[in-house]
Amino acid sequence: MTKHSAVVALSVVLAAPVLACAGHYRPVLPMSARSDDLRLELRALRILKYTEYIFRSDSASGHTLREAWLTVAGRAPCTGGQIADGLKVDDGEDFALPPGTHQVTVVFEGAPGDGLDVVVDLRMEDGRCARAPAISQSIPLEASQRYTLLLDTTLDGYQTLRGLDDTVGFRLGGGIWLGRTLVTAAAGLGISECEVSTCGPSGNNAKKPSYGLAASADLRYALAPYVFVDGPVLPSLGLRYSYTPVRVPALTGERRFDLHGLHALLCLGIGPGRLQRGPFRRAERTQNMEVAIPVGVVLDPDGPTRKVAFSAGLAFRIQMPL
């Protein structure tokens, strides 16, 4: 199974940058506040190791920002709380806030998860304080990612079917969320192994591999998430159809197999951040890694005798929410 191990290892290497993808949440209703001539409206939360609170600012005059805190509404403005780890205006690190409309991003370590209403206080150079709403338990924050790119690695083992007994798929694809259902399609490399008695040895009496196309279409229905240790666990149920045409040089000439797989999937995924409690909705859309157990059948409609074999295996998926 050396070739199978290499495929799995390659998927893990490619997964590293994808796992750095953050979850993006947007309020379903406007959340804004005005301090003198400065109006701040929460546009989004970006959650990974740090949480970025992204505001749109509107003001008639210029200001210079100095400090920021994450705190509760009951505390007097700009008197303490969790101090910001980063503060920027638009895409720069300059704290100057010119007149007009701009984007203000305030960064705090950790992810929100204590179930409280919190606000962000901004202290300006002239000593004034601007307070903006950050999280309200009565206003849902919904994950904004509707599309996803994916890298899918599958190992399907099955009862020997015309000399074949396992198939590895390594696919790239994409998908779209329709409510709680994720619809995806992917295509890439398929590796199947043929028994020595059917196709002859490939060397050292080993099974002969075949390399070719592997395509699949999947459905996932997200169940209610739950918290394990300090992270969200995202279970789902799914269905997968796969197609793998196999051509293997055999003892009696080239052998042709057209494998159709039908599998039910039990899936367990994880997403970014540590969202213990709060108004967060559609957390499944932020998922970036999943392990699944497929159970079903593999069919070869053109087989001369036995055409269906029981199948089970393991699947590993990396997702990049968009």
BELMO-V918486 format. One record per pair of residues at least 24 apart in sequence whose ideal C-beta (glycine too) atoms are under 8 Angstrom apart, sorted by the first residue. I is the first residue (numbers start at 1). J is the second residue. If there is no record, write none. Layout:
i=(I:I)
j=(J:J)
//
This chain:
i=(3:3:3:4:4:4:4:7:7:7:7:7:8:8:8:10:11:11:11:11:11:14:14:15:15:15:18:18:18:18:18:19:19:19:20:21:21:21:21:21:22:22:22:22:22:22:22:23:23:23:23:23:23:23:23:23:23:24:24:24:24:24:25:25:25:25:25:26:26:26:27:27:27:27:28:28:28:28:28:29:31:31:31:32:32:33:33:33:33:35:35:35:35:36:36:37:38:38:38:40:40:40:40:41:42:42:42:43:44:45:45:45:47:47:47:47:47:47:48:48:48:49:49:49:50:50:50:50:50:50:51:51:51:51:51:51:51:52:52:52:52:53:53:53:53:53:53:54:54:54:55:55:55:55:55:55:56:56:56:56:57:57:57:57:57:58:58:59:59:59:60:61:62:62:62:62:63:63:63:63:63:64:64:64:64:64:65:65:65:65:65:65:65:65:65:66:66:66:66:67:67:68:68:68:68:68:69:69:70:70:70:70:70:70:71:71:71:71:72:72:72:72:73:73:73:77:77:77:78:78:78:78:81:82:82:84:85:110:111:111:111:111:112:112:113:113:113:113:113:113:114:114:114:115:115:115:135:135:136:137:137:138:139:140:140:140:141:141:141:141:142:142:142:143:143:143:143:143:143:143:143:144:145:145:145:145:145:146:146:146:146:147:147:147:147:147:147:148:148:148:148:148:148:148:148:148:148:148:149:149:149:149:149:150:150:150:150:150:150:150:150:151:151:151:152:152:152:152:152:152:152:153:153:153:154:154:154:154:154:154:154:155:155:155:156:156:156:156:156:156:156:156:157:157:157:158:158:158:158:158:158:159:159:159:160:160:161:161:161:161:161:161:161:161:162:162:162:162:162:162:162:163:163:163:163:163:163:163:164:164:164:164:164:164:164:165:165:166:166:166:167:167:167:167:167:167:167:167:168:169:169:169:169:170:171:171:171:173:175:177:177:177:180:180:180:181:181:181:181:182:182:182:182:182:182:183:183:183:184:184:184:185:185:185:185:186:186:186:187:187:187:187:188:188:189:189:190:190:190:192:192:192:192:192:194:194:194:194:198:198:198:199:199:199:199:199:200:200:200:208:208:210:210:210:212:212:212:212:213:213:213:214:214:214:215:215:215:216:216:216:216:216:217:218:220:220:222:225:225:227:227:230:230:231:231:231:231:232:232:232:232:232:232:233:233:233:234:234:234:234:234:234:234:234:235:235:235:236:236:236:236:236:237:237:237:237:238:238:238:238:239:239:239:240:240:240:240:256:257:258:258:258:259:259:259:260:260:260:260:261:261:261:261:261:262:262:262:263:263:263:263:263:264:264:264:265:265:265:265:266:266:266:267:267:268:269:269:285:286:287:287:288:288:288:288:289:289:289:290:290:290:290:290:291:291:291:292:292)
j=(168:191:209:155:166:168:191:153:168:170:189:191:153:155:316:170:151:153:170:316:318:151:318:151:289:318:151:288:318:319:320:288:289:318:48:48:272:288:320:321:46:47:48:52:272:273:286:47:48:143:145:271:272:273:283:286:321:143:144:145:286:321:141:142:143:144:280:141:142:144:139:140:141:142:139:140:141:142:281:139:133:136:139:132:133:130:131:132:133:128:129:130:131:128:130:61:63:97:130:104:122:130:132:132:132:133:134:103:144:112:135:141:111:112:272:273:275:286:111:272:273:109:110:111:85:86:107:108:109:110:107:108:109:110:111:112:273:86:105:106:107:105:106:107:108:120:134:103:104:105:103:104:105:106:120:132:101:102:103:104:97:101:102:103:104:100:101:97:99:100:99:99:96:97:98:99:96:97:124:125:126:95:96:97:124:125:89:95:96:97:104:122:123:124:125:95:123:124:125:122:123:106:120:121:122:123:120:121:106:108:118:119:120:134:118:119:120:121:116:117:118:119:117:118:119:121:129:131:121:122:123:129:121:108:109:108:109:274:272:273:274:275:275:278:273:274:275:276:277:278:276:277:278:276:277:278:278:279:279:278:279:279:279:279:280:281:278:279:280:281:280:281:282:280:281:282:283:284:285:286:321:285:177:285:286:321:322:176:177:285:322:174:175:176:177:321:322:174:175:176:177:182:184:285:319:320:321:322:173:174:319:320:322:174:175:184:186:317:318:319:320:317:318:319:186:188:216:315:316:317:318:315:316:317:216:242:294:313:314:315:316:313:314:315:242:261:263:294:298:311:312:313:311:312:313:297:298:309:310:311:312:309:310:311:195:309:257:259:298:300:303:306:308:309:198:255:257:300:303:304:306:194:195:197:198:199:250:255:192:193:194:195:246:257:259:193:195:192:193:313:191:192:214:244:246:259:261:298:192:214:216:242:244:214:214:215:216:216:218:282:284:285:221:222:284:219:220:221:222:218:219:220:222:236:284:217:218:219:217:218:220:215:216:217:218:215:216:218:213:214:215:216:213:214:213:214:214:244:246:244:246:248:257:259:246:248:250:255:250:251:255:248:249:250:251:255:249:250:251:248:249:246:247:248:244:245:246:247:243:244:245:242:243:244:242:243:244:240:241:242:243:261:241:265:265:267:284:283:284:275:276:274:276:270:271:273:274:270:271:273:274:275:283:268:269:270:268:269:270:271:283:284:287:290:267:268:269:265:267:269:284:290:264:265:266:267:264:265:267:292:263:264:265:265:294:296:315:302:300:300:301:302:298:299:300:298:299:300:301:296:297:298:299:311:296:297:299:294:295:296:297:311:294:295:296:292:293:294:315:292:293:295:291:292:292:317:319:321:321:319:321:318:319:320:321:317:318:319:315:316:317:318:319:315:316:317:316:317)
//
